[in-house]
Amino acid sequence: MKLTDINIKKAKPGIKTRKISDGGGLFIQIEPTGGKLWRYKYRFEGKQKLLALGKYPDVSLQEARERHQEARKQLAQGIDPAATKKARKAAGAERAANSFEVVAREWFQMWKTDKAESHYRKVIGRLEKDVFPYIGNRPIADISAPEVLTVIRRIESRGVCETARRVKENISQVMRYAIATGRSDRDPCPDLRGALKPATVKHMPTLTKPEEVAELLQAIDGYKGGQIVRAALRLAPLVFVRPGELRAAKWADIDLDRAEWKFTTSKTKTEHLVPLSRQAVEILEDIHPLTGDGEYVFPNVRPGRPISDATLNRALQTLGYDTANDICPHGFRAMARTLLAERLHFPAEVIEHQLAHKVPDALGTAYNRTKFLAERKTMMTAWADYLDKLKADALVVKFPKAS
């Protein structure tokens, strides 16, 4: 007799395992513990085999019969149903092991080793927020250009086109890593060329009018906060390094006798040398008795850390500056770049080297820390003197135009 749901529900466990047949090799196995398991008994190449079809009631009677019929069709075609199930399970496990998120996290661990923490945290944050929830579980080899575009469009809808562009770059990096490690055949991101909204370039806010710079320098001198933050604020325009490099400055990298600061840049990972003007050395000598026994020039109140990313921002805001529109710590770089060229007339290549930008020369040689060193020392001294003059006079300082 064929099984019915009523028969199955009423079937009680015994001391031993027992079986109730549905015909054609399909039966339900009643365990002493009360479990009810679907099984298909068959022969393949002269050997008796057993195929598990699921557990009742998770797999209903109707579903068990459908799985049974599918297995019988495979058997009729000379295919072992148990081997097919095993292969599918292995393939599913492999696909799960090669999902986009798994591969992306593997790539991230390799990629982040030589990156600044502030940078790599932004990258993994973007992936976790905007990518993994939507295509993280997808096998990386199956991801198509339309799927990536859907992810990007979702970001663009928030009005953050630059973030969308960066996410696309990160996805492409992961895809290229998957290709290199044999888990995908191609990167779909190049197919999106022209499909993304153009990002609006937003430059870091800065001040480039001499009278505005003079007011800022006077405001910094009048800063009423802590000595450490005040020293960092005073040094920032003189050295115009990246904010993360300034706040993480270490005493071990600074030679006050030689008036030099050597460190590895956070962005390009190149060795960089900052000639220190007399004014910069004086600021460092003033702060040395306070922090010179420690690792960082500008230490945090929490031991073992420099001042935070937001510290200089807050200090500028305390002075009355809008760091989103007036000037931010990074803006000291643009300030120096502009005024060194327009007011002091230093060559662009000297300025760019002092900014630690990679500027290949005619022979293709990449940036090196000692190139134009004599010119840069002269420039840094002239720059510090120029800022002193602005601050003292609080007037626009006129320089003769370049002939």
N, C-alpha and C positions, 0 to 999 in steps of 0.2 A: 504493500500500500504506500502511496505517496504521502510525504510528510505534509502537515498543515501547521500553521502558527499555533493553533490550540494544542496540538500534540507536543510541539517543542516546548511551549510554556509549561505544560503539565509534567513534562519529563523530570523526574526527580533523580538526584545523584544517588549512587549506591556505594557499596564498600569498594567496588572495583570500577574501573573505566568501562563504559558500555557504549555501543554504537547503535544508531537508528538509521537505517538506510532510506534514501530517497530514490534509489534506482540509478543504474548506469555508472556505478562506482562512487556516486556522491552519497555521503552520509554525515550525520552530526554526531560528534563524540562528546558524551556526557562525562565530565570528570568528577571524581569523588568530592572535590572542593566546590562543585556547583557550576564550573565553567562549561560552556557549550561551544564547541569548535567545529567549524566546517572543514571537511577533508574530502579529497578526491583520490580514490585508489585506482591505479592503472598500471599497465605493463608497457615498457618501452625497451626495444631491442632485447626482448627476452627477460628483462629484469622488472620485478615488481617495485613500484614507486608510490609515494604518497605526496600529494600537493596540498599545502595549507591554503585555504580560501578565506580565512578570516574568522572572527568571533561573533557569535550571536549574542545580543541583538544588534551589535554595531553593523554587522552584515546581515541583512534580512534574508528570509527564505528566497524571495524573488532574486535578490542580488547574487546569492550563492548559486542559484540555478544558471544565471547569466554567465557567471565566471566559470562554472562547470562546462557550459556549452562552448565557451571560447577555448577552454583547454582541450576539449574533445576535437574541435576543428584543427587546432595546432597538431594534435596527435595524428589526425587523419592525413596531414600534410607532411608527416615524418619529422615533426618538431617536438622536442621534449618540453612540455609545459613548465616543469620544475627548473630546467636549465634557463628557459626564457625569463622566468620570474627572477632568478638569481642575477641574470645579466642586466635586467631592468633596474634592479635594486642597486647593483654596483654602478651602473651608469648614473642613476639618480644621486648616489653618494658623491660620485666624481663631479657631477654638475654643481652640487651644493658646495663642494670643496673649492670649486673654481667660480664661485659667484663673484659679482663685481666687488662687493664689500670685502670679501676675504682677500682677493687679489689687491684691492686698493690699500688695505691696512698693511699687507706685506710690503707693497711698494713704499708706503709712507715710512715704515720703520727703516728701510734702506735709504730713502731719499733725505730724511730729516737730519742725518748724522752731522752734516756740515752746515746746517742752517741755524739762524738765530731762533731762539725759542719763541719770540714774539711773532716771527714769520710763520714757523711751522704750526703753531697753535691756530692761526687764522686759517691755514689750509685744511687741517683736519676738521676744524669747526664748520667750514663751508661744506665739506663732504658729508659730515654727520647731519647737518641741518637740511641741506638742499638736494642731496643725491641719494644717500643710503636708504631713506624711507621710501623711495620710489623705484629705484632699479638695483638696490643693494642685493636683493635675493636672486636677481636674474643671472643665469650663466653668462659669464663675460663674453664668451664666443658668440652668443646669440643677440647681443645688444646691437640695435640698428640705429641709423642716423635719425629716423623719426622719433625713436624713444629718447635719445639725447636731446633733440630739439624740444620735446615736451617738457623735459626737466628745465631747460634753459628758459623757455617761454614762461614757466611758472615763476622764475626769478625775475624776469623782465617785467612781469605784471606788477611787481612791487616797486617798480621805478628805479631799480638799482642795476643799470645796464653794465656798469663796470664789474660788479660782482658776477653777473651772468657771464661776462667774457672770461673772468678768471676761473670760474667753475668749469667752463668749457676747456680751458687750458689744462686744468687738473685732471679732468676726465680723459683727455687725450694723453696725458703723461701716464696714467694708469693703463690705458689701452696699449700704448707702446711697450710698457713693461710686460704686459700679458703676451704680446707678440714675441718679445725677446725670450720669455720663459716658456714658450710653446703652448700657451693656453688660449690663444686667439690668433686669427689669421690676418685681421686688419683693424685699423682704427677708423671708426665711422665719422669722427669729428671733422676731417677735412671736407666731407660732403656738405657740411653746414655753411661753407663759405658763402657769404652774402645773405644768409638767412637770419642773422642776428641784427638787432638794433645797434646802431653805432653808439659807443659809450661817449658820454660828455666828459671831456678832460677837465678836471678841476685842479687847478694849481694850488699848492700850499699858500695860505695867506702870508704876506710879508709887507714890509715897509721899504720903499726905495727912494723916497724923497728925503734929502739930507735933513730938512727941518723936522720931519717926523722921526727920523732915526735919532736926532739929538734929544728930542723929548723922551723917547724910549730909554735912552742911555741914562738920562737924568732920573727917570722914574726908577730904573733898576738900582741906581745908587741910593735912592731913598727907600728901598724895600725894607720893611720892618719885620720881616719873618726871620727864620733861623739863619745862623751864619752859614751853614752848609749850603742851603738853597740859594742864599744871596751870592755866595761865591760861584756856584754853578751858573747862575744867571749872568753874572759879570763876565765869566769866562766864555760863555756860549758865543757871543758875537765876535770875540777875538780869534777863536779857533775854527768856527763854523763847520764842525764835524756833525755827523748825524746825531740826533738826540740820544739814541740808544748807546752810541759810542761815548758821548759825553758823560752820561750818568753812570756808565760802567767803567769809567777811567780808573786805572789801577796805579798805585804808586810805583810798583815794580817796573812799569813801562815808561816812567817819566824820569828824565835825567835833567835836574835843575841846573847843574853845573854847565852842561852842554846846551841847555835850553832846547831840548828835543823831547818829543813824545812819540814813541813808536808803538804801534798796535796793529792787529789784524782787523780789517774793516768788516763790519757786520753784513754788508750787502754783497760785495764782490769777493770776499775772502782773500784779499791781497794784503801784503804788508804795506803799511802806510806810515809816513813820517810827517809830523807836524812841527815845523820850526816855531818855537815859542818866543814871542816878543817880550820885551822887558816888562810890559804891563801884565802879560799872562803869567810870567814867572813870579811877579810880585803877588798876584792873587793866590797862586799855589803856595808860595812861601807863607802867606798869611794863614792859610787853612791847614798847613802841615802840622803845626803843634796840636791841632784839634783832632785830626784824622790820620796823621802820618804813621801811627802805630798799627793801623789796620790795613786791610787789603785794598779797599776802595777809597778813592779821593772823596767821593760823595756818598757815604754810607747811609743806609736806611736805619731807622730806629730798631728794626728787627735785625738781629745779628746775622752776618754773612751775606747780606744783600745790599745792592746799591739803592739809591732813591728810585722810586717807582716811575713808570711811564707818565703818570698823571701829575707828578709833583711840579714840574716846570710849567705845565699848562695852568695849573691852579695858581702858581705864583704870578704868572702873567695876568691872569684874570683878576687877582687881588690888586694888581696895579691899574686895573680898569680897562684892560685890552680884551677884545672879543677874539678868542683863539680860533674861531671858525671863519672870521672875516677880516680881522685886523692883522694879527701876526700870531704864529704858533712857533714852538721851538725849532721845527724844521725850517721855518721861514728865515732864520739867520743865514742859511746857506744861500738862498736866493738873493737875500739882501747883499751879501758879500759879492756874489757873482756879478750882480748888476752894477754896484757902485765901483768895484775894482776895475771893471771894464769902462764904464761911462765917465767916472770922475777921476780915477787914478791912471787909466789908460794902460793897464797891464795886458799883455797878450793873452788871448783866450786859452792857448795850450798850457800856459803857466797856471792860470786860474783852475782849469779843469783838472790838472794834476793835483793841485792842492785840495780840490774837492774829492779826490780819490775816485774819479771817473776813469773808466777804461777808455783811453784814447790812443788807438794804434798810430804809430808814426808811418812815414812813407815806406819803411821796410816791413811794416806789419808787426812791429814789436809791440807787445802789450804794455800796459802801464807798469812802471817800476817806481819804487818809493823814492829813489834818489834822483830821478830825472828832474832837471831844472832846479836842483836843490838850492844853488846859490841865488838864482832869481826868486825862488819862493821865499827864502829867508829875507831878502830885501823887501819883497811884497808884504810879508806878514808884519814887518816893522813899520812900513809905510801905512798899512791898514790900521794898525793900532794907534799910530800917531794921528791919523785922519779922524778916527773915532774920538780920540781925546780932544781934538780941535773942535769937532762938532759939539761935543758935550760941554766944553768950556765956554764956547761962544754962544751956543744955542742959536746959531745963525746959519744960513746957507753958505757953505764954503765954496767959493768960485775957483775952479781950476781952468787953465787955458785949454781951449779946444785943441784936439789933435790936428796937426797940420796935414 
